[in-house]
Amino acid sequence: MELRRILFTDSLVPDSKYQVELTSRQRATLTRLVAAGTAAARTLTHARILLKADAAGPGWTDPQIVAALDVGLSTVARVRRAFIEGGVDAALHRRPPSATRPPKLDGRQEAHLVALSCTLPPAGRARWSLRLLTDRFVELEGTVVSDETVRRVLKKTRSSRG
């Protein structure tokens, strides 16, 4: 703890280029949020950072906020920047994922995989293993999938035999 205070003294860290200036309405909203304490811990911490960094309020420097709230200097900088670029909501809440992955198998292929898992296993085997099922599915469909994809499909449909 003491080392942090020595490294991040006010003379060593320049003033942030993102100055937070909250309106009275924003300040009241953040104060209510922190006082209620029912939001996610990350959201409450970011609200506290904004309240402490407010130029019209306490106007604390980044090192002071770091020491008081036990967060990283980059967190304080990110919250300041998010507030300036996107407002209070952007500073408090995570961004939604930018891109989602398309499913590896469509509904028809999943149904085929489930049906395949319900058939008799190959000769000499008591049951289908994931590896055997994957190899047979790739052979029939021509679609390359992993054992993990097969496992997820079977788990999702509650069709895993065991």
N, C-alpha and C positions, 0 to 999 in steps of 0.2 A: 504494500500500500504506500509506504513512504517513498519508494522508488518512483512510483507513478507521479507523485506530487513534485518530485525533483525534476523529472524529465519534461513535464508539461507545465512549466511555469508560464505566466502571462508574457514574459519578455521573449520566450522562445517561440511562441505560437502566434502568427499574425492574425489580425482580425478576420473573421469569416467574411467571404464575399457575398454570402447569402444572409442578409439581415432580416430577421423575423419581426414583423410588425403586425400584431394581432388587433383586430377590431374588438370593440367591447363585447359584441355578440359572440365572436369566436372565443374570446377569453372566458366568457360566462359558460359557453358550451363545454369547453375543455375542463374548466373547474368543476362543473357538475359531473362530468364523466369520471374525473379522478376521485371526487368525493364519494360517488356511488361505489366505485371499486368493483363493478360487476362485469366489466369488459375483460378481454384477454389481456394477459400480463404485458405482452408486447405493445398492445394498443395503449395501455395505461402509461407505459414507460415513454412512448413517443409523445403522448399528451403532456407528460411532465417535462420532457425536453423542450417542447414548444413553449410551455408556460415560463420556464426558466430563461429561455433564449429571447423572449419577447423584449424588444427594444423599449417599448413604452412601459413595461413592467420591470422585473428585476434586471433584465439585460445582462445576464451572466455570460461570461466567456465560455468557450468550449471546454477548456481545461477545468473550470469550476463545475460545469455540468457533469463532466466525466467523473470527477471526484465525488460529487454529491449523489449521483444516481448509479454509480458503479456500472457504467456502460463504456464502450469503446469510443475513441475519438472519431473514428470513421462512421460510427452509428449516428453520432450527433451531426456530423457533416451531411450524411445522407438524409436525415430527417429535415434539416434546414433546407437542403436543395429541393427535396420533394415538396415541401410547403411552398417555396417560392415558385416552382414550376407547375404544381398541380393543385395547390390549395390544401386545406385541412384534411380532407378525406384521403388524398394521395399520401400525405405524411403519416396518417394513422393506420391505414389498411394496406395489406399486400396487394400487389397487382395481380389480376387474374392471369393464369398461364397464357402465354402469347400464342402457342400453337399446340394443338392436340394431335396425337398420332392416330392415323387411321387403323382400324382393327386389322390384324393379320389374316383373320379368316372371316368370311361373310357367313350369314345365317345358314345357307345351304351347306357350306363346307363344315360348319360346326355340327349340323345335324348328321352329316355323313360320318364325321369322326365319332359321334356318340353312338350311332348305329354300328359302326365298326367295333367299338369297344364292347358292344353287347353280343357280338358273334362269338363263336367258339374260337379259342386261341389256337395258334399253330400246333401242328403235331409235336408231341414231346413236351409240351408246356401245359402247366396246370391253369395258368391265367395269363392275361396280357400284361406285359411290363410296359412302362412308358416308352422305353427305347424300341421295343418291338412294335408297339402301336404307332409310334412316330414313323418308323421305317416303312411300315405297311401303308400308312396314310400317304406318305410322300410318293410311294410307288404307284398308288392308285390315282391320286389327284394331280401329281406333278408339281405340287406347290411345296416349296421348302419351308418347313417349320421346325421349331426346336422342341425338345422334350418339355421345356417349361411352358410353351404355348399349349401343348396338348394337356398338360396338367391343369392349367388354368381353365381351359374349356370344360374339362371333365369336372373340376371342382365347382365351376359356375352352375353346371347343370345337375350337380349332385349325382353324377353318373360314374364316379370313380368306384371301381370294384375293389373290394378289399376284404 
